[in-house]
Amino acid sequence: MVKTVRLEPIAQEMAIETNGNLLSVLLRKDLDVLKECGGRGMCATCHVYVRDGMDALSPVNRREQRTLEVITSCKPNSRLACQARVLTDGVVVELPPGMYINSIQDIEALVGRRAEENLLHPVTGHVLVEAGKLITRSVLKQIEATTSFDYKTFFANSSDS
């Protein structure tokens, strides 16, 4: 059966098959989701907030819980879109504010400019450069030093259940 998921703040509804994951909805909408770990619940690049309908989603598994624990922008309504499966209607999803960066090269071209929105660490969600702040070479070096999180090692002992 087909269910409906509402995406905020873009105020659009998307159809999804029962038991389909939220990541598929985001990708079909061409939203910029990095999915660094390939949808295995290990990297948090598909982190979303569930505004409504948390009980309409599959329960959080141990791997997802462990990943959510390292996200500084995590809230009680946080989920990883790749792990949250839609069971019934009534789900409203909100994307976290800010722009996730994939690598340091993604922002090298921005040196000398002001960040249009918060630049966020792709795993932890830490704000690397606040919106409106100037991106300088020294900020770039600081970012390089703070983006060496090895999520593969961190989650090596995690299981899917």
C-alpha positions in Angstrom: 0.0 0.0 0.0 1.1 3.6 -0.6 1.6 6.0 2.3 2.2 9.7 2.3 5.1 11.6 3.9 5.1 15.4 4.2 8.4 17.2 3.8 9.0 20.5 5.6 9.9 23.3 5.2 9.2 22.8 1.5 5.6 21.8 2.3 5.3 19.0 -0.2 3.8 15.5 0.1 5.5 12.4 -1.4 4.1 8.9 -1.8 6.0 6.0 -0.4 5.4 2.3 -0.4 4.6 0.8 3.1 7.9 -0.2 4.7 9.9 2.1 2.4 12.5 4.2 4.1 12.5 8.0 4.4 15.7 8.3 2.5 14.0 7.1 -0.7 11.5 10.0 -0.4 14.4 12.5 0.0 16.3 11.1 -2.9 13.2 11.1 -5.2 12.7 14.8 -4.3 16.3 15.5 -5.4 17.3 16.8 -2.0 21.0 17.0 -1.4 21.5 14.0 0.9 25.0 12.7 0.9 24.3 9.1 2.2 28.0 8.6 2.8 27.6 5.1 4.3 25.3 3.9 1.5 22.2 3.8 3.7 23.6 1.5 6.5 22.8 3.9 9.4 26.5 4.6 10.1 27.2 8.2 9.0 24.3 10.5 9.9 24.4 12.4 6.6 20.6 11.6 6.2 19.7 12.9 9.7 16.2 14.3 9.8 13.7 15.5 12.4 10.3 13.8 12.6 7.8 16.7 13.3 4.8 14.3 13.5 4.2 10.6 13.2 7.2 9.1 15.0 4.9 6.2 15.9 4.1 5.7 12.2 7.8 4.7 11.7 9.8 1.6 12.4 11.5 1.6 15.8 15.0 2.9 16.2 17.5 0.0 16.0 20.8 -0.2 17.9 23.0 1.0 15.1 20.8 4.0 14.4 20.7 4.8 18.1 24.5 4.7 18.3 24.8 7.0 15.3 22.3 9.5 16.7 24.3 9.6 19.9 27.2 11.4 18.2 25.1 14.0 16.4 25.3 17.3 18.3 22.1 18.5 16.6 20.2 15.4 17.7 16.8 15.9 19.3 14.3 13.4 20.7 12.6 13.5 17.3 15.8 12.8 15.3 15.9 9.8 12.9 18.2 8.6 10.2 16.2 8.7 7.0 17.9 5.5 5.8 16.7 3.5 8.8 13.2 4.9 9.4 10.7 2.8 7.5 7.2 4.2 7.0 4.5 1.9 8.4 1.4 4.1 8.4 0.3 7.6 7.2 0.9 10.7 9.1 4.7 11.3 8.9 5.9 14.8 8.7 9.7 15.2 8.2 11.9 18.3 8.6 15.4 18.5 7.2 18.0 20.0 9.6 19.0 23.5 8.8 22.4 24.2 7.3 24.5 22.6 4.5 26.4 19.4 5.1 29.8 19.3 3.6 31.2 16.1 2.0 34.9 17.0 2.0 37.1 19.9 2.7 37.4 20.5 -1.1 33.6 21.3 -1.1 34.3 24.6 0.7 37.8 25.5 -0.6 36.2 27.5 -3.4 34.3 29.5 -0.7 37.4 30.9 1.0 37.0 34.7 1.1 33.2 34.6 1.1 30.7 34.6 3.8 28.8 31.3 4.5 25.3 31.7 3.2 24.1 29.1 5.8 25.7 27.1 8.5 28.3 24.7 7.3 27.8 21.5 9.3 30.2 18.6 10.0 28.9 15.6 7.9 28.9 13.2 10.8 28.4 15.0 14.0 26.4 18.0 12.8 28.7 20.4 14.6 28.5 23.9 13.1 31.9 24.4 11.3 31.2 27.9 10.0 28.2 29.9 11.1 26.0 31.6 8.5 27.2 35.1 7.7 30.8 34.4 9.0 33.8 34.8 6.7 35.4 31.6 5.5 39.2 32.1 5.7 42.2 29.9 5.2 42.7 29.7 9.0 39.0 28.5 9.3 39.7 26.0 6.6 42.7 24.6 8.6 40.5 24.4 11.7 37.8 22.5 9.7 40.4 20.1 8.4 41.5 19.4 12.0 37.9 18.8 13.1 36.6 16.6 10.2 38.8 13.6 10.8 36.0 11.6 12.5 36.4 7.9 11.6 32.8 6.7 11.6 33.7 3.3 10.2 35.9 2.4 13.2 33.4 4.0 15.6 30.6 1.8 14.4 32.6 -1.4 13.6 31.1 -3.2 16.6 27.5 -2.0 16.0 24.9 -4.4 14.7 21.7 -3.8 12.7 19.3 -4.9 15.5 
